[in-house]
Amino acid sequence: KPKPADFASMVDGSSAQKETIVPSAQSRIRRNMSVDEINALADSIAAKQGVSPSLVKAVIKNESGYDPDAVSSKGAMGLMQLMPQTAETLGVADPFSPEENIRGGVTMLKNLLSSYKGDYSKAVAAYNAGKDTVDKYNGTPPYKETQDYVKKVIDTVRSAPDDAQGE
């Protein structure tokens, strides 16, 4: 039973409480999706938005390892590791829903590919490090994490069977 002072601090918000995202029932049901089911979903969403399914699946593989419940140390969530503010901007209400997360991530990739005239390396670097950072360095920034990430994603795309490359 909380003491009156504890209760008062909870009411006025002075106690530090972590905000928790509660996944929807749809997300909880879809969590047991197989890699093949996630790939089929990625293929469908990528095709609708005109983005290479191989690129989308490479991002999923390298971002979350196909774990819809993945959360990074920086707070990125879901299959395509969307940051909370990015998810909100993209209209993703439940970042742990595979459908919503992939839709948001593909929209982001499409926008980046458009900004960089189809340059996968720049788009993937911006997906990882942010568009402003890629613009500042006019390409992949000199951060080992981002350079390794771009190489892994591009290598994954190159090793994938040919598909409709989208843009």
Beta strands, then each sheet from edge to edge (+ up, - down):
end
